[in-house]
Amino acid sequence: MNHTIQEILEFIEEHDVKFIRLAFCDLLGNQKNISVMPHQLPRIFEEGILFDGSAIAGFSNIEASDLLLMPDSSTFDILPWRPQNGSVIRFFCSVHHTDKTPLQADCRSLLKQRLAKVRQAGYQVLCGTECEFYLFKTDEQGNPTWIPHDQGGYFDMAPLDKGEDVRRDICLTLEEMGIEPESSHHEQGPGQNEIDFQYRDGLTACDQLITFKWAVQTISELHGLYASFLPKPIKSASGSGLHINLSLAQNGKNSFKLEQPDLLKHFIAGILAHSKEMALFLNPENNSYQRLGEDKAPKYISWSYSNRTTLVRVPKVEDHLVRCEVRNSDPLCNPYLAVNLLVAAGMDGIEKKMELMEECKTNLEINQSALDTLPKTLKEAIDIAKNSEFIKQTLPSSVIDYYVESRTQLLCRQ
């Protein structure tokens, strides 16, 4: 919802707002922010606020480091975990050069551009996420011990599930911010949890996921715990995934139909065709590849209606809920880049009328297959991405170059 500057200033006065955070993400998906006082807002909405872009991953070099943040008035939220007297609000921002031209490395703006292209084709992108995370105990200094908070399993209840109070506080906090969690539960691993979200437009879904991760880490710390979004924090336990559900809508109605599946099948075919090329961005860490191929995390390029070991799943549900669920992405990915690439791949499948491979009904976790696989290592993912014409056509060269370089450096350090 868009708000006028006057409406925002009135809200700030009525709710005793004393501090404002202007937030954005670096290229790796880490949330960053700068804080300002409320009386600065009218000027910042008009002129932006200057910051040093050379200190932000993937933004600019030190020779041309001055960048501007421009707040998005539709994104402001009160932060419920901050003091009620002297409240704090947060805006997401777009990033610009000093001449007000958009920064190519602003992943949020890149997604907005992608979604605008899809709208030109007559569709709206709807997105819902399912994110898993672990809760670990901390020591006397507040450092993580990597000892799970509990020994619960899938859908367990208290006393086995010791995370229910944390999940409840996370969900209630998000509701106060206008974000609607759909469900929450204990997952398979000890101390592992999952919270799922209702469908929103593609940009809002990514904004909400960034906010969710921040809330999880903050609320967990208030409970004396450490929240980890590592894809495979415990070698012998289930990994944590970020399942991204996508559908296309026209005039507010879902365009994906099980009875008339051509559009859906072309969309999935595009995602599968480019899945190896996108792996670097959906699975960006060494740890990501320890998860794939175990505990229902996919490694084979495949799809199914009900088989949870495939890369893409299409749940058999009512027409208005039909979607494709991408299951290989993990919580360390930059969601703006991930959704951008997935939508571009799906639309490529539609435009080229790509044929979808046969449905896989085999349990790929326990049965070997002749199907092609995702990259097995981060190095393999880097090599595929940097030589991909699809990636080059979808993302600016500066984004690709930084991402490849930073992930290559990560390999050298480990």
N, C-alpha and C positions, 0 to 999 in steps of 0.2 A: 504494500500500500504506500503510495507516494504521499508525502506530507510537505506543506509549505514551510519555509523557514520560520514564518511567524508562528505556525502551529507547534513547531518543535521548540521554539523559544518559550512559548506559553507552557508547554509540557514541562520543560526544564524548571521553570519557576514554580509551578504547582507541585512538583514532586521533589523539590529541594535538591536538584541535581547539582553536585559540586565538581564533578570530574567527568571528562569525556575521553573515551579511547577511540582512536581512529585506526582501524585494523585492515590488514591485507595479508596476502600469503606470498612467500618466496616461491621460487620455481619447484622446490622439493615438497611444497605443501605445508610448510611450517607457518603457523600464524605469527605475525609480527604486529606491533602497534606502537603508536606514539600518543601521549596523553596531553590534553589541552584543557584550559579553563573555559567555562560556558560562554563568557563574554567574547571569546575569540571566534565563535562559530559563524556569525554573519560574514566576517571577512574570509574565513576558510571556505565557506560554501561558494563564495564568488571567486576567490583567488587561488585556493588550495593552500597547502602548507609544505614548505620545502624540507627535504631530508636528504641524507647522504646515501645514494643508491649503490655506491661501490661496496658498502658493508653488507648488502643483502644478496643472498645466493642467487646468481643468474641475472642480476639486474643491469649493472653497467660497470665500466672500468673507472679507475680513479681519475682519469683525465677528463671524463665527462660525467661527473657523479651527481650533479644536482637534479633531483626529481621532485615531482609534486604529488601529493595525495589529495584526491577530490572525493569527499564523502558522498555516499549514495543515501539519499534521504529516506528511501523506502526500507532501509535495513536497521534502523535504530532500535535497540532493546535496552531495558534496564537489566543490569547484572544482579540477579537475586541474591547471590552469595556475598555481595558487598554490603557494608553498613547501610541500614535503612535511613539513618540520619546522615545526610550528605551522600545521596545516591550517585552511582556511576552508570553511565550509559555507553554503548558501543555502536559505532557505525562501521560497516564495510566500505572500503574505498576503492576507487580506480586509481591507477598509477599513470602519470603523464610526464613527458618532458616539460621543460620550462616554457616552451611555446604552446603548451596545452595539447600537443599531439600525443596519442596513446603510446605507452611503452609496449613494445612487442613482447616483452617477457612477462607482462601482466596476465597471468593464467586465467584470472576471473574475466577479464575483458575478452580474451581469446574465446572462452566458452560462450560469452554473450554474442560474439560474432558468428560462431557456429550455429547457435540456436536461431539467430536471425536468418541465416541461409536456409535452415529447415523450414522456418515460417514462410519464406518465399516459395518453397516447394509445396506449401499448403498444409503443413503439419506443425503440431506443437509436441515437444518432447516432454514426457512425464517420467519421473525417476523416483524410485524408493530404495533406500539402502537398509542392509542388515549388517550390523557391525559387531564383531566379537572382540573381547579383551580379557586380560587376566588381572586379577587382584592379588598382590603379594604383600606379605607382612613387611614392616620396616623395623630397623633397629632403633636404639635409643637416640641416635642422631638424626633419625628420619630417613636414613638411606635404605633402599630396597634390599631385602635379604634373599630374594628369589625363592622364599618359602611360600607356597600357595596359602591363601587366606582360609581355604577349607579343602576338604576331600570329597566334595559333592560331585555328582554326575548329572547327566542330561535330565532336565526338568525336576531335579530333586527339590525337596522342601526343607525348611528348618527342622531339626538342628543340623542336618548334613549341609544344607545351603546356608552359609553364613554371609552371603552377599546380598540377600534380599533387601536389607535396610539401605544399603548403598544404592542399589538399583532404584529403589523407591524414591530416594532423595534426588537422584539424577533425573528421573522422569518428572517428578513434581517441579523441580527447578526449571526444566526445559518447558514444561507447560506454562509456567509463569512468563516465559519469554515468547510465548505464542508458537512453540514447536510441539507437535503432537506425536509422541511415541505411540506406536501401534501395539507393541507387546514387549515384554522383557522376561528373561528366564535364565536359569543356570544352564551352562552348556556342558559338553562332555568332559572337558578337562578339569582337574582340581583347581578351584579358584577361577574358572573360566565363566564368563557371562556374555549375554547377547542382548542387545536392544535394537528393535526394528522400528522403522518409521513409515508413516503414511506417504502416499504419492504426492509429489509437488512438481512444479515445473523444474526443468533441469538445473537452472541457476540457483533457485531457492533450496533445492535438495542438497547441493554442494555447500552452500552457505550454512545450512543446518548441520551438516556433517562436521564441518570445521568447528562450529559452536559446540556440538555434542562432545567431540574429543576434548575440548577445553573444559567443559563441564565435568566430564568423567574424571579427568586428572585432578581438577580442583576439589570436587566433592569427595573423591577417594582420599585425598590428602587430609581433608577435614575429619575423616574417619580413622586417620592414622595408618592409611594403606597407600600402596603404590600401584597405579594402574599402568599396565604395559600393553601397547598395541603391536608389539613384535609379532610377526607372523608365526614364529616357532620359538617361543621363550623356553619351553621345556621339551627336550629332545624326545622323551618317551610319551608325551601327551599330545592331544589334538592341537593342531595349529589354529590360529585366528585368521578368519577371512573377512573380507568386505564384499558381500554379495550386492551387485548393482542390478536392480530391476529396471528395465526400460520398456516403454511403449510409446506409440505415436497416436496423437488424437487429432481429429478434425471437428471443428464446431463443438468442442467440449465432449465429444464421444470417442471412445477407444476405436482406433482403426484396425487393431489386431483382432482377428476372428479365428476361432478354431474351425468353424464350418467353411470359411473362405480364407484359407491360410496363406495365399500367395504372397501378400505383402509381408507378413510375419516371416515366412520362410526365406524370402529374399534378404530381409534385414539380418536374420541370423546367419545366412550364408556369407554375407559381407563381414560380419564379426569373426566368423571362423576362418575365412580366407586371410584375414589380416591379424589373426590372434598372435602368431609368432612375432610379427613386427611390433605389436603393441606391448609385448610382455615386459620390456624394459621399463615402461611407464606404469604398468599395472602391478608389477612385481619388482620394485626398484632396489632391493637390498640383497646381499648374499643370503641372509636369513630367509628371504622369501622362497628360495628354491629348496630349502630344507622341508618346507611345508607341502609343496606340490607332490601329488602322487600318494599321499598318506591321509588316512582318516577322512575320506570323501573329498579331499582337495584334489581337483583334476590335474592330470598331466597330459591326457590325450585330447586331441582336437576333435570334439564330438558334441552331440546334442541328444536330448531325450525329453519325453514328456514327464517321466516319473523317476528316471534313473539319476540318483544324486551323485554319481561318480563322473558325470560328463561335465564338459566345460560350460555348456549352456543348457539350461533346463527351462521347459515351458509347462508350468503347472496347469492341469486341466481344471479350470475354474469358470465362473460365469463370464460372459463376453466382456463386460465392462472392467474385469480384472485381469484379462489375458495380457501376459507380458513375457519377455525373455529375461531370464535370470542369469547373469554372467557371474561365474563362481570362482574364477582363478584370482581375481584382484584381491589385494590384501590391504589392511588398514594403514600401511605406511605410504601408499600411493598418494599423489596429489589428485584429489577428486576432480578438480576442474580440468586437468589434463586428461584424466582417465575417461570422464564422460564425454569430453570433446572428441577423443579418438574413437570411442565406441560408437558414438552417434555418426561420426564421419564414415566409419567402416560400414555401419548398417545402411546408411543412405547410399553408399557406393554399391552395396549389394542390390538395393532397390533400383538404382539408376541403370545398372548393368544387367538386371534381372538374373542374378547369379542363382544357379541351381543348388539346392541344399542337399547335402549328403544324406544317406539313409540314417534313420534313427538308430541309436545304439542302445540296445537293451541288455547288454552284458555288464556285469559288475567289474568295472575296470580296475578296481582296487586289488582284486585277487586273481584276475585273469589277464595275461599278457595279450596284447592286441597288435595288429599290423597297422593300426591307425597312426597317423603322424602325431608327433608330440610337441608340446611347448618346449622352449629352451630348458635345458637341464641345469644351467649355471648362469650366473649374472654375466660372465664374460661372453657366453654364447648369445645372450639377449642383446648385449651391447653391439656385437658384430652384426647381428641381423638388423637391428634398428638403424644403425648408421648407414647401411647400404639399401635401405627401403625407400622406394619411390613413393609409396603411400605416405610414409611418415614425412618425407620431404614436401609432399603436396599439402599435408594437413597442418604442420606446425612450422613457424618461422625458423630459418636456419640458425639464428642465434640461440633459440631455445634448444634445438637438437644438439648443437655444438656444446652448449654448457652441460646439458644432461649427460651426454656421452662422456665428456671430460670428467665431470664430477664422479660418475659411477666408475670410470677407469681408475681415478685416483683412490676411490674406495677399495678397489681390488688390490692396489699396490700397498695399501696400509694394513691389509689383513693377511 
